[in-house]
Amino acid sequence: MGYPSLKYNRNAIEKGYTNQILEIDLTEKKITVKDVPEEMQKQFVGGRGYCLKLVYDGTDKDTKFDSPENVLAFAGGPFCGETGFAGSGKFIVGTISPLTNTFCDSNVGGHFFPLVKLSGFDAISVVGKSDEEVVIVIDGNTCEVSIKKAPATQNTLLEADRFVEQWNGVGKLSNVAFVCAGIGAKNTQLGCINSVYYDVRRKRCRSKQAGRGGTGSVMREKGLWGIVAKRDQSKSNANKPADRERVRNAGKSLRNVINEVDPKAMSLCTQGTTALIDMMNSFHLLPVNNYQYGCDERAHKVSGSIFEKKYFKQGHPDGCFAGCNLACTKGYDEHRLLTGPFAGRTVAVDGPEYESAANITNLGIFDIEYIFEYNFYCDEYGIDTISTGVVQSFLFEAYERGLLTKEDTEGLELTWDNAESVMELLHRMAAGKGDFALSAGKGVRYMKDWIAKKASTRNGRPYKDIMEELSLFAMETKGLEFSMYISKESLAQQGGYGFALKGPQHDEAWLIAIDQLNKELPTFKKKAMALKWFPLIRTWFNVVGLCKLPWIDVRHPEAKHTDDPSKNLPTIDYYLELVNATLGTNKSLDDLLTESERCYLLHKLINLRQGFGTREHDMLPLRAMAPVFMNEYESRKPYYEKYLTDVAGLDISSKSDKERLELLQVYRRKEYERLADEVYDEKGYDWHGIPHDETLKRLSLDHAENLEIVSTARKRVN
């Protein structure tokens, strides 16, 4: 069959915007270019805001992840592609998720969206389904968008260099980038989207991942293999800010702070985010054996310092886009694969990020070679390391507790520190091989029901009882698997996970460091206030196309002299300069937070519209709040005894260990419920977590349709 193409007029970037949206209907094979409505830009800014608006407008309460009308949206922001500032390669992918059944988004870096923007588009919206796999090509040089037949291979990253050379034409390899999703995204609901670009220093393609929520599975469900962007225009000075010199000065100030602080603090420039492994282990925050434990004496085997000295090349910039001297995009170019279809082949591995490494410790494995192994295959298969690993750790614990048998697992021995079984299950999941692996690819929430039915049939125990037991340690909320931090001892981080609109992902409210490590949220009120402020400022980064790490992980030396050091306000001033110098405005921090809150509230409205979004959906599994079983309690018995006495104020002198554990669980649950009351009040919600009409009005979202969504949600809970 023939495939269409469209010639378009490329808008020049002006003050960070092109003001055009590329719309693709894969069912009709139709390509459309539309102007961004002025009100959309004013209210939702870009990035996550644009994705939210496109998905909200294009879907309804009955839309599922595999509905043809589901929107797969990509958007940068006004600062995406700004080479004069650190962390500006970020963009957002948003859609109705197969895991959460409501809006979920994931941020990712690389060169893809800066090239899309140079080609003339602020956002891409993909709907419909193709009857055969296709690739969308955006050629910003010829101003043509086309739909073409997908490459005749299931390999993605392994053949990335060839694809870039093929699509490059006569330009530089660095002027082509693409997003894609591998075979695992097609066979599971855990699919990630790879953002692939050519690294001129390493002379190979590299990739970053939009991992959470199954965005890659939506892509493959639509019959979309990938999207290519090419543009030969120089990236330097291409964002056309209102005042280029002010942008440069703000960028220089931020880079100076990074150069001064990072080598003495996190060492992201040399270790990447693996630097977090030692820190998390030291404070009992590193997940081990499905979050049962927070530290392990074997952690020194996977220390960030080993990655730095033995595996990561040093001495040249390693940012995922031009202008970023944090350089945390690490990689290892010579990993020899141990398992799977490419065993024996030497490959390059990008990362690992802390999350991917901690995913392996969460399976009881402390072996760097298997961290690289797992990371590579998840990326090649196009599946999220976090969700995939948490599904596996949940299954391993269910096996440990006798709720899964070897017959259920189709011959796999799911025991901790069993790398052979971990990798075999991973390969089966990606291939959709066997009922057990195919089911596991649907996530933790699905597997709770699957296991409970199997176990109930086998031993006659009531299904409800088994589900209740599984739910104690099934690490998912809203259908999304937890990211890799132990939250048992940090009430603020529990809230950061529970109230996060997409589910327990740290990018919305990572409060574990300021709460548990730095003790900067000592009162209940401070925790509640932080759970309003931090999700808003972190949402803002996703709205405008910026990475959070230069702000959150590199604290300005002057921050300690401010009233609230954790907000890192001296660095926030650099971002304000970027905003006003680019847009020609005079915005304040409050203005940015208001824009962010409007986007945040639209996400809440989508959740409510889809039948979720209320208090019951913000609740956590017990393991996220307290030890569940005696082995967890006994591993830190002195700590918990002191906590019960000094913090909870309880007399435990006559209590057995079992009774003390039960007291701890009851206390922690009550504290979380109390926190929910405080946070909802801070955010302008009622007891059920539903926004008041006044909150909608304050943020100019009090349209009839939105008021109806809120009214329907209230009726549902009353």
C-alpha positions, 0 to 999 in steps of 0.5 A: 500500500502507499503511504502519505507525506505532507509538505508543511511550512516550517515556523521559525522558533521565536522566544522558545516556541514554534506554535505548531502541533503535528497531528498523525492519524494512523488509522486514516494515514492522515498528517495534519499541521495545526497552530497551537491555540493561544489559550493553550500556550498561555494556560499549559505552557508546554511539555507535560502541560501540552501532553495533558491538554492533548490527551484530555481533549482527545479522549473521554471517560471510556478511553483505554490504552488500546482504544484507537482514539487514545492519544500518544503525545510528545512535547518539549517546552519553551526551554527544550533545546536551549544550548546555553543552559544545563539540562535542556534536552528533556521532553515528555511522553503522555498517554492513557496508560495500560497500567493505570488506565488513566493519564501517565507521563514520562520524561526523557532526555536526548536530542530527539525533541530539540530536533523536532522543535528545530523542524517546526513543532512544539508537540506531536499527537498520534492517534489511531492504529495502523494495520501494519507497523510504520515509522513517522519521519519528520524531515525538517530540512525538506519540510516534509512529514511522511509515514513509511513502512517500519524497518524489517527487524525486531532489533532496535538499539542493536541496529541504531547506528545503521538506522541513523546512517540510513536516515541521515542522508548527507548531514551530520549523524548528530542531526538525526534522532529517533524514538522507538519501542522494542519487541518487549513493549509489544508483548507486555504492558510495561513498554518504555520508549527509547530516545536514541541519538548519536554521540559524536564523542563516543561515536555511537548511538546512545539512548535514554528512556521514557520508562514509566506507565507503558508508553512504549506499549501504547506506541506498539499497540498503535502499530507505530515502530518509531518516529524519526526527526532530522534537521541540519540547522545548528542547535546553538542559539536556535531557541531565539530568546528575547535576551540571549545575553541574560540566558547565557549569564544565567546558564553560566551561573548554574554551570559554575554552581554545578562545577563547584558543588557536584564533585564534592557532593553527589559526584554525578559527573563521574558516577552518574546516578549510581552515586546514590547506591552508597548513600541509600544503603547507608540510610536503609533506603536501598531496596533489597528483596522486594523492599523488605530491607533497606541495606545489605552488607554486599552493597559495596560490590555495586558501589558508585565508585566501582562504576566510576573507576572500572566502567565509566569513561571519564574526562569528556562531557557526558550530558544527554544534550548540549550545554549540560556540564552535570554530565550524568549520562554514563555508559559502558561500551564493552559489556559481554552479554551473558544470557539471552538471544545475544549471549556472547556478543559485546555491546554498549550499555547506556546507564545504568541509572540508580533506579535500574541498579537498585532494581537488581539489589531488590532481587537480592543480586549484588553483581555489576555485570548483571546490572549491565545485563538487565539494563541492556536487555530492558532497553533493547526490548523496550521495557521499563527497568523499574516496573519489570523489576518490581513485578519480578521482585513481587513474584519472587516474594510470593514464591518465597511465601508459598503463594506461587509454585514451580508449576505456576512459574513454568519451571522457574525457581524464583529465589533471591540472588538467582540471576539465572531465573531473573534473566530467564523470566525477563527474556520470556516476558519480553517474548511473551513466552508462556502464560506465566511470563505473559501474565507477568508482563501486565504488571503487579496489580494484574498478578495479584489477582492471577496468583490469588486465583491459582493459590485459592484453587490449589489449597482451598484458601479463600481468594479474598484472604490471599489477595489481602496477604498479597496486597501487603507487599505488592508494591504498586499504587494506582496500578504503577509499580514503585520506584526504588526507595524504601519509604517505610521510615519517611512519612513525607516520601510515603506521601510523595508516592501516595499522592503522586497523580501518576502513581508512586514515581519519584519524579513528582515528589522525591522527599526522601533526602530532605526528610530522612537524610537531612531532617529538614521536614521535622513537623507534620505541617512542614511535610504537608506543605512540602507535599504541595510545593515540591510536586508543583515545582517538579511538575514545572520542570516537566512542563518547560522541558528541563531536567530537575537534577541540576536543581534538586541534586546540586544544592547552591552553597548559599541555600543554607542561609535561606529559611528553607534550604531544601527549596534551593531558591538561589538556584531557582533564581537562575531558572527565573532568569531563563524564563524571563530572558527567553520569554521577555516577561517579568514572571515571579516564582509564584507565577511559575507555580500557578502555571504548574498547579493548573497543569497538575489540576488537569491531571487530577481531573483526568484521573477523576474523569476516568473513575480514579483520583479519590482518597482510596486511590492514594492509599499505599500497601503496608510495606510502603509504610511499615515492616509487614512480617517479623523478619523485617521488624527483627532486622531493625528491632532496636530502631523500631523499639526506639521509634515506638517509645520516643516517636509514637509515645507508646509503652511497649515494655510488656509487649511481645515482638509480634504485638510491637510490630502490630502497634507499629503498623497501626500507628504508621497507618494512622499517621498516613491518614492524618497526612492525607487530611493535611495535604488535601487541605493544603491543595484545596481538596476535600476529605476525599481528595476531590478539588473544591470548586473554588480551586478550579476557579482560582486556576481558571479551570471552572468550565462546565465540563470540569465542574461536571467531572468533579460533581460526578466524583463527589456522587461516586464517593458519597 
